[in-house]
Amino acid sequence: MSGMSVFIVVPGFFTGGADWAEVAGHLARAGARTQVVELPAPGAGPVGLSAHIERVVAAVDGAGTPGARDIVLVGHDYGVYPAQGAADLRAERIARVVYIDAPVPGDGTPALSAVPDQGLRADLMRDSATGGDAAHAVPVPEPGQWQYWGSTYGLPDAALDRLGAAASPHPVATLTEPLKLSGAAAGLPTTGVLCHYNGASIESVRMLVRIGDPMLGALVRPDVTFFELPTGHWPMLSCPDLLARTLLDAAAGGGESLAAPAAAEAQEQGPGTFLLDVPALPRERHGTLDLYLPEEGSDAERPLPAVLFVHGGPVPAGVEPTPRDWPALVGYARYAASRGVVGATLDHGLHDVSAYPVAAGDLAAAVRALRADPRVDEERIALWFLSASGPLTAEWLDGPPDWLRCLVACYPVMAPLPIWGVPAGRFRPADSARAMGALPVVVVRPEREQPVIAETVDRFLHAVAQVPGAVVEVVDVPGARHGFETLDHTEEARDAVRLTMTYVLDRFARAREEDVRGGAVG
């Protein structure tokens, strides 16, 4: 980093200069200058996003060398909104924008999307729509409530106490006023610092880019880099020295780019193809549900058991192709059909982490449609969940129907991640497990799973171990990653898919034998 560069830090929710003192100290000892912007607090009248942007612009104008591009602008969670607004107005002064555990703001979007607590976000949206008092503030979290604003992983008790003691209420009008961008800063070098234990990782961003999230396409540039910190949402307090070193590296252009690695991965791994050779069986499309049936003339019994494959996400609305046309989903469904059962896929509405209730309703409707097809044995259905559809398993573990013969959770996220802010109640599979009875469950675990996701699986398996009579198989996949079917074309990964499907088919066969013995089938 040039010795003339200066860091301007824009704090996030409730925080200020006191929280960044240690980081600033580490940067100063490395020869860097740092200014933490103290954003206007709630006052007698509304304090909007424009007022925060003006304060950051003033800091930029008063720092560095006039006319030089020597400012590294750093925003933490909400702070990226005023930081991005200031960068748009002073793009000629900004050398790099650094996002710390923060969303990518777009023109016309309010900072409400940075509020992780979905219940609070909905309340604020409702107040704004009904003309509520824009001057009021979001109160400082009570002790024990900070985790609802971001994971406190790695934060010592003393640091957590300091966080609360120095905190200030956050003005609501800054969250409801849309961010206005001209595009002047769109091409600035950018660095994302992701806090892994808050649910963000380089691999998760790479996956969202692969599925075509339009908000993230601009991140695949050589001058856009990423770092990943093994901590929660408050790295300025949990690991200030590491964060300072990361900021210095970011200012020097360091970090991992998604551009070259993504291209190399595509060439070496062939991520657009399913790991098994499967027959190109045609699909039948019925609304949001697709069916793949065994070839005519096969010796498969009639009516046929069915496996419904449930995609993860969130998948932004409008992404093409939609998940049921992705190679992994098509490959799984065709593989099921090649093994003599109906393979089914669907598109559901998990377009945002707030949309789990919508996705649950879509899945229930798809199951009803699948069971109503005369070619499907309505008494022998399996559900195969992938990735972030894992929380939806809670709806089926809680008193499962008799016709659900097996549930598969493949590299699943088995609890909402901290950054999602999902309200308490539904979509907690570990809580639902106590009512799962003897439903056969298969959990497929890739060895190289992201730790924050692996922890949700461990918690689920611990809960299941306490359930009398629980039937759980764990299939470990050596060397595999999240989404291994189109990333890791290894024999171990192929064996895992074959073994899991064989287990499902065995459960179908046992169910039929039980029905025959019980006189249900002639």
Helices and strands as residue ranges (DSSP letters): E 6-10, G 17-20, H 21-29, E 33-36, H 49-61, E 71-76, G 77-79, H 80-89, G 91-93, E 94-100, G 111-114, H 118-129, E 137-138, G 146-149, H 157-166, E 170-171, H 173-176, E 190-195, G 196-198, H 202-210, G 217-219, E 224-229, H 235-238, H 240-251, E 256-257, H 259-269, E 284-286, E 289-292, E 304-310, G 323-325, H 327-338, E 342-346, G 353-355, H 356-372, E 376-386, G 387-393, H 394-397, E 404-410, G 418-420, H 429-432, G 433-435, E 440-446, H 451-465, E 471-477, G 484-486, H 491-517
